[in-house]
Amino acid sequence: MRTIYFLVRKEFLQIFRNKGMLPIIFIMPVIQLVILSNAANFEIENLKLYFVDKDQTSYSRLLRSKIEGSNYFVLSGYGFSTDEGEGALDRDLADLVIEVPRGFERTLVRDNSEKIQLTINAIDGTKGALGNFYALAVISDFNRQIREDFQAKGTVFAISKPLNHIKINYSNWFNPDLNYKTFMVPGILVLLVTMIAAFLSAMNIVREKEIGTIEQLNVTPIRKHQFIIGKLLPFWVLGLFELSIGLLIAKFVFDVPFVGSIILVYAFAALYLFLVLGMGLFISTFTETQQQAMFISWFFLVIFILMGGLFTAIENMPVWAQHITLFNPVRYFIEVVRMVMLKGSGLADIKWHFLIVLLYVIGINGLAMFRYRKTV
């Protein structure tokens, strides 16, 4: 224990004496969490909408005012022909075009039904789908209003003839305000903790190789497990420290709720960090320079991040990709943090996450220890 204590103390002294490393450990993650949590937002606002009004009646003007009053659209232009709308799409002056046909109001009153053409720029599929959803919501609101106006007069008609005898009551669980930061901040925090732990642990032992001190350590009576624990334990502590800072920012800056047990989050994080540090140790055993260690770590992290369920829901991935994510440790940490923080999940709900990560910890650290013995 005394040997491990001196090794850990030596590592901490090296970290705090290295002025270039301190901003990477303590400042950059905070800045990244604040910036990324505000930037990584899949909610789309200010979509450019071009309005083609061939009817020019009170109803078409009412629909236009509904669009102008929406937070999701910015009226980029106003025209009277189909060619003008298509031209706006071609010149990227509009993301979607709503075209009100000639005789819109007259047909609506006479036949109790009418159609509106919606043309969408679908180069960006996600943006196009959301634009379609938002536009339909505005049109539905317009539809509801004119139905209410004419029901009072004994006349009922609608654009799409919706069923008016079905009433839907809904409530939003776990994120009542539909705040996207509540969903994103826990996932981004997981990525930052993972990157810090993986990069620093991978480069730490390689640094000893580069400066030539690894040979000196190998001829000392220090046992292998003492050396590895002494090298990795400081980064395990730093990883938990980064998590603590991130949780404070999530609570007091982004007002992310914390419904579940914080002890459960730290328990899983402590186990997960052993896995990440083991990966870093394994990478360090077959690299000779810090640059090699950094690039190999980044190669795996990019895959883990993109397939971790943060930016793309795992349920929306192809079936073969969903099977691959079962081997992605980042996926399990993101799920656990969101489940505990937002849903209040207990140990019974995440026991399989614990078990899977524990198996990965044993496997990757066993490989790292075996490889370290053969190469260093």
Protein Blocks (a to p, Z undefined) as FASTA:
>chain_A
ZZmmmmmmmmmmmmmmmmklmmmmmmmmmmmmmmmmmmmccbdghiacddddfkopaklm
mmmmmmmmpmkbccfbdcfbfklmmmmmmnopafbdcdddehklmmmmmnopacdddddd
fkbmmlmmmmmmmmmmmmmmmmmmmmmmmmmnopacdfklpafkbccddddehilnopak
lmmmmmmmmmmmmmmmmmmmmmmmmmmmmnopmmmmmmpmbdfklmmmmmmmmmmmmmmm
mmmmmmmmmmmmnopacfbcfklmmmmmmmmmmmmmmmmmmmmmmccbfklmmmmmmmmm
mmmmmmnommpcfklpcfklmmmmmmmmklmmmmmmmmmmmnopafklmmmmmmmmmmmm
mmmmmmmmmmmmmmZZ
